[in-house]
Amino acid sequence: MHRNVLVIVTTAAPKCAENEELSECANPCQPSCQSPNRKPCPTLQCSSGCI
């Protein structure tokens, strides 16, 4: 007998700082106020976060 299991995980959207907005596909290696000299990502990446 086989059982199918569906798992749903939800998380609260992060709170972005002033002058930032939430993006579903942001480059995680782009410069920021905290890391203005961040090196570019070696490959194209996409992650959800504040930009």
Biotite code that builds the C-alpha atoms (Angstrom):
import biotite.structure as struc

atoms = struc.array([
    struc.Atom([0.000, 0.000, 0.000], chain_id="A", res_id=1, res_name="MET", atom_name="CA", element="C"),
    struc.Atom([1.424, 3.380, -1.050], chain_id="A", res_id=2, res_name="HIS", atom_name="CA", element="C"),
    struc.Atom([0.637, 6.650, 0.684], chain_id="A", res_id=3, res_name="ARG", atom_name="CA", element="C"),
    struc.Atom([1.064, 10.069, -0.833], chain_id="A", res_id=4, res_name="ASN", atom_name="CA", element="C"),
    struc.Atom([2.129, 12.748, 1.604], chain_id="A", res_id=5, res_name="VAL", atom_name="CA", element="C"),
    struc.Atom([1.855, 16.464, 0.916], chain_id="A", res_id=6, res_name="LEU", atom_name="CA", element="C"),
    struc.Atom([3.946, 18.770, 3.088], chain_id="A", res_id=7, res_name="VAL", atom_name="CA", element="C"),
    struc.Atom([3.318, 22.503, 2.930], chain_id="A", res_id=8, res_name="ILE", atom_name="CA", element="C"),
    struc.Atom([5.743, 24.874, 4.610], chain_id="A", res_id=9, res_name="VAL", atom_name="CA", element="C"),
    struc.Atom([5.009, 28.557, 4.922], chain_id="A", res_id=10, res_name="THR", atom_name="CA", element="C"),
    struc.Atom([7.163, 31.317, 6.297], chain_id="A", res_id=11, res_name="THR", atom_name="CA", element="C"),
    struc.Atom([6.419, 34.918, 7.083], chain_id="A", res_id=12, res_name="ALA", atom_name="CA", element="C"),
    struc.Atom([7.718, 37.436, 4.578], chain_id="A", res_id=13, res_name="ALA", atom_name="CA", element="C"),
    struc.Atom([10.834, 39.185, 5.860], chain_id="A", res_id=14, res_name="PRO", atom_name="CA", element="C"),
    struc.Atom([10.504, 42.786, 6.985], chain_id="A", res_id=15, res_name="LYS", atom_name="CA", element="C"),
    struc.Atom([12.614, 44.975, 4.773], chain_id="A", res_id=16, res_name="CYS", atom_name="CA", element="C"),
    struc.Atom([14.457, 48.015, 6.066], chain_id="A", res_id=17, res_name="ALA", atom_name="CA", element="C"),
    struc.Atom([13.571, 51.556, 5.086], chain_id="A", res_id=18, res_name="GLU", atom_name="CA", element="C"),
    struc.Atom([14.220, 52.193, 1.368], chain_id="A", res_id=19, res_name="ASN", atom_name="CA", element="C"),
    struc.Atom([14.249, 48.441, 0.618], chain_id="A", res_id=20, res_name="GLU", atom_name="CA", element="C"),
    struc.Atom([11.617, 46.236, -0.987], chain_id="A", res_id=21, res_name="GLU", atom_name="CA", element="C"),
    struc.Atom([10.970, 42.508, -1.097], chain_id="A", res_id=22, res_name="LEU", atom_name="CA", element="C"),
    struc.Atom([11.955, 40.760, -4.336], chain_id="A", res_id=23, res_name="SER", atom_name="CA", element="C"),
    struc.Atom([11.156, 37.150, -5.268], chain_id="A", res_id=24, res_name="GLU", atom_name="CA", element="C"),
    struc.Atom([14.281, 36.901, -7.411], chain_id="A", res_id=25, res_name="CYS", atom_name="CA", element="C"),
    struc.Atom([17.153, 39.020, -6.185], chain_id="A", res_id=26, res_name="ALA", atom_name="CA", element="C"),
    struc.Atom([20.852, 38.551, -6.796], chain_id="A", res_id=27, res_name="ASN", atom_name="CA", element="C"),
    struc.Atom([22.237, 37.616, -3.351], chain_id="A", res_id=28, res_name="PRO", atom_name="CA", element="C"),
    struc.Atom([25.674, 38.985, -4.268], chain_id="A", res_id=29, res_name="CYS", atom_name="CA", element="C"),
    struc.Atom([24.706, 42.557, -5.098], chain_id="A", res_id=30, res_name="GLN", atom_name="CA", element="C"),
    struc.Atom([26.234, 45.359, -3.027], chain_id="A", res_id=31, res_name="PRO", atom_name="CA", element="C"),
    struc.Atom([24.306, 46.594, -0.002], chain_id="A", res_id=32, res_name="SER", atom_name="CA", element="C"),
    struc.Atom([24.726, 49.302, 2.622], chain_id="A", res_id=33, res_name="CYS", atom_name="CA", element="C"),
    struc.Atom([26.238, 46.685, 4.943], chain_id="A", res_id=34, res_name="GLN", atom_name="CA", element="C"),
    struc.Atom([28.515, 45.232, 2.220], chain_id="A", res_id=35, res_name="SER", atom_name="CA", element="C"),
    struc.Atom([29.128, 47.926, -0.423], chain_id="A", res_id=36, res_name="PRO", atom_name="CA", element="C"),
    struc.Atom([32.186, 46.154, -1.916], chain_id="A", res_id=37, res_name="ASN", atom_name="CA", element="C"),
    struc.Atom([30.671, 42.677, -2.250], chain_id="A", res_id=38, res_name="ARG", atom_name="CA", element="C"),
    struc.Atom([32.171, 40.583, -5.056], chain_id="A", res_id=39, res_name="LYS", atom_name="CA", element="C"),
    struc.Atom([29.846, 39.399, -7.867], chain_id="A", res_id=40, res_name="PRO", atom_name="CA", element="C"),
    struc.Atom([28.412, 35.879, -7.696], chain_id="A", res_id=41, res_name="CYS", atom_name="CA", element="C"),
    struc.Atom([30.406, 33.347, -9.747], chain_id="A", res_id=42, res_name="PRO", atom_name="CA", element="C"),
    struc.Atom([27.164, 32.055, -11.296], chain_id="A", res_id=43, res_name="THR", atom_name="CA", element="C"),
    struc.Atom([23.690, 33.432, -11.845], chain_id="A", res_id=44, res_name="LEU", atom_name="CA", element="C"),
    struc.Atom([21.700, 32.919, -8.680], chain_id="A", res_id=45, res_name="GLN", atom_name="CA", element="C"),
    struc.Atom([18.231, 33.904, -7.589], chain_id="A", res_id=46, res_name="CYS", atom_name="CA", element="C"),
    struc.Atom([16.913, 34.176, -4.063], chain_id="A", res_id=47, res_name="SER", atom_name="CA", element="C"),
    struc.Atom([14.040, 35.869, -2.319], chain_id="A", res_id=48, res_name="SER", atom_name="CA", element="C"),
    struc.Atom([14.964, 38.810, -0.143], chain_id="A", res_id=49, res_name="GLY", atom_name="CA", element="C"),
    struc.Atom([15.103, 42.544, 0.412], chain_id="A", res_id=50, res_name="CYS", atom_name="CA", element="C"),
    struc.Atom([16.835, 44.754, -2.133], chain_id="A", res_id=51, res_name="ILE", atom_name="CA", element="C"),
])
